[in-house]
Amino acid sequence: MENENNRREFISMGLAAGLVGGVTMSTGADAAPLATSAAAPKLTGLDPDGAPSADSGYTPGISAPVGQKVIFVSGQGPIDYDADMETQMRQTFDRIGKVLREGGSDWENVVILRSFFVNISRDLPVYRKVRKDYLKAPFPASTAVGTPELAIPGLEIEIEAVAII
C-alpha cells in the first residue's frame, strides 16, 4: 500500500510540474525539436556567504524562472574511450550540447550538471578546465562524484544535465 501511495504521489507531482511549467521529453530521433523562445530565460546565480563554490566556474545555486520548460539530459559519455581525457570530456560536452539543441535549449540555459568520474583525482582538474569552454556565468549548480565504475564497461566519465527553455 505504501508503494502505491508513493507512486501516486510521484505521478501527481509530475502532472503538477507539467501544469506549472511543462516537462520536455524526447522519445528518440523522430521527436520534433521545440522552438527556442525569443528571449532566453533569466538565470540568477546564488552565491551566499558561507556556501562557497568549489572552484571558479561553479555557482552554489541557480534560480530559474517558474513556468519554464525543462530538459533532462541522461548521462552522456565520450565517443572514443581510448582518447586522452580532455578529448573524452569535450566529446561528452558536445553530445550533451546536441541533446540540448534538439530540445530547443543550449548551454546558457543549463541549471545543473552532475558528473561521475572513475578516476576523480586525475580527471577533475581537466573537467574544470573543459567546462569553462562550454559554460559562462552564472554557472550551473554542479556536483562531481567519484565512483568505482560506470554502467558501460570502459566508460570513465559520464555527465548529465538539466536545462530550461
HELIX and SHEET records of a PDB file:
HELIX    1   1 GLU A    2  VAL A   20  1                                  19    
HELIX    2   2 MET A   85  GLU A  102  1                                  18    
HELIX    3   3 TRP A  107  ASN A  109  5                                   3    
HELIX    4   4 ILE A  120  TYR A  134  1                                  15    
SHEET    1   A 5 VAL A  23  THR A  24  0                                        
SHEET    2   A 5 VAL A  70  GLN A  76  1                                        
SHEET    3   A 5 ILE A 157  ILE A 164 -1                                        
SHEET    4   A 5 VAL A 110  PHE A 117 -1                                        
SHEET    5   A 5 ALA A 141  GLY A 146  1                                        
SHEET    1   B 2 THR A  44  LEU A  46  0                                        
SHEET    2   B 2 GLY A  61  SER A  63 -1                                        
END                                                                             
